[in-house]
Amino acid sequence: MNLKHVSRLSIVILTLLMLSTPRTLFAQHSVDPATLNPPVPPAYNPVCKSVGAGTICTVQFTQLFPGGSGVICPTAGGTYEVLQTQTRSVEGHRYYDQNGDLTRRLFHEVDTGTYINPIAHVSVSFSGRLTTLQDLSIPGDINSGTQAMTGPWRVFVPRGGVVVIEVGKFVFTGDGNTLLSESGPHPFLDYFYFGDTAGLQPLCDALR
């Protein structure tokens, strides 16, 4: 065999090795979500794969929330609680380290629904898109680190007029109990966290 043939054979062998290397070195294997810390809830429809030295789980689910909204509006005879129907659709990823401990959560959600005055039988619609990123400071402790949430949320009347709008970003501690920072108008956050009712007065007005 002359050198030309050897060279060609070497190229063929090298090419085959390069094509097969990703399958050998970087193959992904299924991981049981129940073995992770914390485990992914089955209701999230998790699909978990080993990636490098860790594991990434893809989640996708939809939740329905009928009932009270927690927003109290005044009436001539007193007050009433605004009712709501809400559909929350979520897609995202959970990242685990080599020990199977959670280190990050990233998910995107789409929310749609209605706010309802149960006395006057008047309703308005709402929609929002929210991205949440949580980086855990203690792997495996889902209450550690910070949660940063961004995205618009708007309440609107049937003909398209905007009643209330939220935009910008706010950051909570990992357990969701302490607000660390915020930017942009957040009337719902102001209402529920600071007790400032002025921002949601337009919602009450639209439901009269």
C-alpha positions in Angstrom: 0.0 0.0 0.0 1.5 3.3 -1.0 1.5 6.5 1.0 -1.4 8.0 -1.0 -3.6 5.1 0.0 -2.5 5.2 3.6 -3.3 8.9 3.7 -6.8 8.4 2.2 -7.5 5.5 4.7 -6.4 7.7 7.6 -8.8 10.4 6.6 -11.7 8.0 6.3 -10.9 6.5 9.7 -10.6 10.0 11.3 -13.9 11.1 9.8 -15.7 8.0 11.1 -14.2 8.6 14.6 -15.3 12.3 14.5 -18.8 11.3 13.6 -19.1 8.6 16.3 -17.4 10.6 19.1 -20.5 12.8 20.0 -22.6 9.6 20.4 -20.0 8.0 22.6 -18.9 10.9 24.8 -22.0 13.1 24.9 -24.8 10.6 24.8 -27.8 11.7 26.9 -29.5 9.2 29.2 -32.9 9.4 30.8 -33.0 10.2 34.5 -35.8 9.3 36.9 -37.2 12.7 38.2 -37.9 11.0 41.5 -34.2 10.6 42.2 -33.5 14.3 42.0 -33.4 16.8 44.9 -36.0 18.1 45.1 -37.8 15.8 42.7 -39.8 17.3 39.9 -43.6 17.0 40.6 -45.2 14.4 38.3 -47.9 17.0 37.4 -45.2 19.0 35.6 -44.8 16.2 33.0 -41.0 16.2 33.4 -38.6 14.7 30.9 -35.1 14.5 32.5 -31.8 13.8 30.6 -28.2 13.7 31.8 -26.2 16.5 30.2 -22.5 16.6 30.8 -22.0 16.2 34.6 -25.5 17.2 35.5 -29.2 16.8 34.5 -31.7 19.0 32.8 -35.4 18.4 33.1 -37.9 19.9 30.7 -41.3 20.6 32.2 -44.6 21.5 30.5 -48.0 21.9 32.2 -51.3 23.9 32.4 -53.1 24.9 35.5 -56.6 26.3 36.0 -57.5 28.8 38.8 -61.2 29.5 39.4 -62.2 31.4 42.5 -61.4 34.5 44.4 -58.6 36.9 43.3 -57.9 38.5 46.6 -58.7 42.0 45.2 -61.4 43.8 47.2 -63.5 46.5 45.5 -65.9 49.0 47.1 -69.6 49.1 46.4 -72.4 51.3 47.5 -73.3 48.8 50.2 -69.8 47.8 51.2 -67.2 45.7 49.4 -66.9 42.5 47.4 -64.1 40.3 46.3 -63.3 40.2 42.6 -63.6 36.6 41.2 -61.3 35.3 38.5 -60.9 32.5 36.1 -57.3 31.9 35.0 -55.5 29.5 32.7 -51.7 29.3 33.3 -49.6 27.5 30.7 -45.9 26.9 31.7 -42.9 25.6 29.8 -39.4 25.5 31.3 -36.3 23.8 32.5 -34.9 22.7 35.8 -31.1 22.3 36.1 -29.4 19.8 38.5 -25.7 19.4 39.3 -23.7 16.2 39.3 -25.1 15.3 42.8 -28.7 15.6 41.6 -29.3 18.8 43.5 -31.3 21.6 41.9 -29.3 24.7 41.0 -31.5 26.7 38.6 -35.1 27.0 37.5 -36.1 28.8 34.3 -39.6 28.9 33.0 -42.0 30.9 30.8 -45.7 31.1 31.4 -48.7 32.5 29.6 -51.7 33.6 31.7 -55.2 34.4 30.4 -58.5 34.8 32.1 -61.2 37.2 33.4 -61.9 39.2 36.5 -65.5 39.2 37.5 -67.8 41.4 39.6 -70.2 38.7 41.0 -72.8 41.3 42.0 -73.0 43.4 38.8 -72.0 40.4 36.6 -69.5 42.6 34.8 -66.2 41.2 33.6 -62.9 42.3 32.1 -60.1 40.1 30.5 -56.5 39.8 31.4 -53.4 38.3 29.8 -49.7 38.1 30.7 -46.4 36.6 29.8 -44.0 36.0 32.7 -40.4 34.7 32.7 -39.0 33.5 36.0 -35.4 32.7 36.7 -34.3 31.3 40.0 -30.7 30.7 40.9 -30.3 28.7 44.1 -27.5 29.7 46.5 -27.7 26.3 48.2 -28.0 23.4 45.7 -31.2 21.4 46.4 -32.7 24.1 48.7 -35.6 25.5 46.6 -36.1 28.3 49.1 -32.6 29.7 48.7 -31.2 32.2 46.2 -33.3 34.7 44.3 -36.2 34.7 41.9 -36.3 37.3 39.1 -39.5 37.8 37.3 -40.0 39.9 34.1 -42.8 40.4 31.6 -46.0 42.3 30.8 -49.4 41.8 32.3 -52.5 43.8 31.2 -56.1 44.0 32.1 -58.4 45.1 29.3 -62.0 45.7 28.3 -63.7 43.8 25.4 -63.0 46.6 22.9 -59.3 46.6 23.6 -58.9 49.5 26.1 -56.2 48.8 28.7 -57.4 49.1 32.3 -54.3 48.1 34.3 -50.8 47.2 33.0 -47.7 45.8 34.7 -44.3 45.8 33.1 -40.7 45.6 34.2 -38.9 43.4 36.6 -39.1 42.4 40.3 -36.8 40.2 42.4 -37.8 38.1 45.4 -35.8 35.9 47.7 -36.0 32.2 46.8 -38.9 31.5 49.2 -40.9 34.3 47.5 -41.5 36.1 50.8 -39.1 39.1 50.6 -39.0 41.7 47.8 -35.4 42.7 47.0 -35.9 45.1 44.1 -38.4 46.2 41.4 -38.5 48.4 38.4 -41.5 49.5 36.3 -45.1 49.9 37.3 -46.5 46.9 39.3 -49.9 47.8 40.6 -50.7 44.2 41.6 -47.4 43.9 43.5 -48.1 47.2 45.2 -51.6 46.0 46.1 -50.7 42.6 47.5 -47.2 43.4 48.9 -47.4 47.0 50.1 -51.2 47.3 50.6 -51.4 50.2 48.1 -54.9 50.0 46.6 -54.7 53.0 44.4 -53.1 51.2 41.4 -56.0 48.7 41.1 -58.8 51.3 41.5 -59.1 51.4 37.7 -59.9 47.6 37.8 -62.7 48.2 40.3 -64.0 51.1 38.2 -64.1 48.9 35.1 -66.1 46.3 37.0 -68.9 48.6 38.1 
